[in-house]
């Protein structure tokens, strides 16, 4: 069986603000605009990041959560994202391969240059 990422869905109180963050910091482009309910951003070939309005009473992201998702990037893009994160005050550290940031809802996001081509699938 072969699996691939189809979509990630993030729930938020402010769809437009969260989508703007991912557009501005990671450079993701809008592929479907269904505001105020949702906005889809291109995450790579055949995959999207869905930003969706959360329902009343739905819990927010726990403060300080270390759960994350990471996107693969080239070295230059990693540095661009690092600079943007520092400028926006959302930088959350880095390792030799990955820069981490926090989105407006507090999710931890990584931009990584680590080569996974040698890993088993």
C-alpha positions in Angstrom: 0.0 0.0 0.0 1.4 3.4 -0.9 0.3 6.4 1.2 0.9 10.1 0.7 -0.3 13.3 2.4 -3.6 14.4 0.9 -4.4 17.2 3.2 -3.9 18.6 6.7 -6.8 20.5 8.3 -6.2 23.1 11.0 -9.1 24.5 12.9 -9.0 28.1 14.1 -11.1 31.0 15.4 -9.8 33.3 12.6 -9.5 31.6 9.2 -8.3 34.6 7.3 -5.6 35.5 9.8 -4.2 32.0 10.1 -4.3 31.5 6.3 -2.5 34.9 5.9 0.2 33.7 8.3 0.9 30.5 6.3 0.8 32.5 3.0 3.2 35.2 4.3 5.6 33.1 6.3 5.7 29.8 4.4 4.7 31.2 1.0 1.7 28.9 0.5 -0.7 30.0 -2.2 -4.5 30.0 -1.9 -6.1 27.3 -4.1 -9.7 27.5 -2.7 -11.4 30.4 -1.0 -14.6 29.6 0.9 -14.4 32.3 3.5 -15.5 32.7 6.1 -15.6 28.9 6.6 -12.4 27.8 5.1 -9.4 28.6 2.9 -7.2 25.9 1.2 -3.5 26.5 0.6 -1.2 24.5 -1.7 1.0 22.3 0.3 2.8 20.5 -2.6 1.8 18.3 -5.5 -1.7 16.9 -4.8 -1.8 18.1 -1.2 -3.4 21.1 0.6 -3.4 22.7 4.0 -7.1 23.4 4.9 -7.7 26.2 7.3 -11.1 25.8 8.8 -13.3 27.7 11.2 -13.6 25.8 14.5 -17.0 25.4 16.1 -18.1 27.2 19.2 -16.9 25.3 22.2 -14.2 23.5 20.2 -10.9 23.7 22.2 -8.0 25.8 21.1 -4.4 24.5 20.6 -3.0 23.8 24.1 -0.4 26.5 25.1 3.1 25.3 24.8 2.2 22.1 22.8 5.2 20.5 21.2 3.2 18.6 18.6 4.1 19.9 15.1 4.0 19.4 11.4 7.0 20.1 9.3 7.4 20.9 5.6 10.4 20.0 3.5 12.2 23.0 2.0 15.5 23.9 0.2 18.2 25.7 2.2 17.4 29.1 0.8 13.7 28.7 1.7 14.6 27.6 5.2 16.6 30.8 5.7 13.8 32.9 4.3 11.3 31.3 6.6 13.7 31.8 9.6 14.1 35.5 8.8 10.3 35.9 8.4 9.7 34.1 11.7 12.2 36.3 13.5 10.6 39.5 12.1 7.1 38.3 13.1 8.2 37.2 16.6 7.1 33.6 16.0 10.5 32.0 15.9 10.6 29.0 18.2 14.2 27.7 17.7 16.1 25.5 15.3 18.3 22.5 14.8 20.9 21.8 12.2 18.2 21.0 9.6 14.9 22.5 10.9 13.7 26.0 11.9 10.7 26.0 14.1 8.0 28.7 14.5 4.6 29.1 16.2 1.5 30.0 14.1 -1.0 32.5 15.5 -2.9 29.7 17.3 0.2 28.4 19.0 0.9 25.4 16.8 4.5 24.5 16.3 5.5 24.3 12.6 8.9 23.2 11.1 10.6 24.0 7.9 13.2 21.3 7.3 16.0 20.6 4.9 16.6 17.1 6.3 16.9 14.6 3.4 14.4 11.7 3.9 15.2 10.1 0.5 17.1 7.3 2.2 14.4 6.3 4.6 12.1 3.3 4.1 8.5 4.0 3.1 
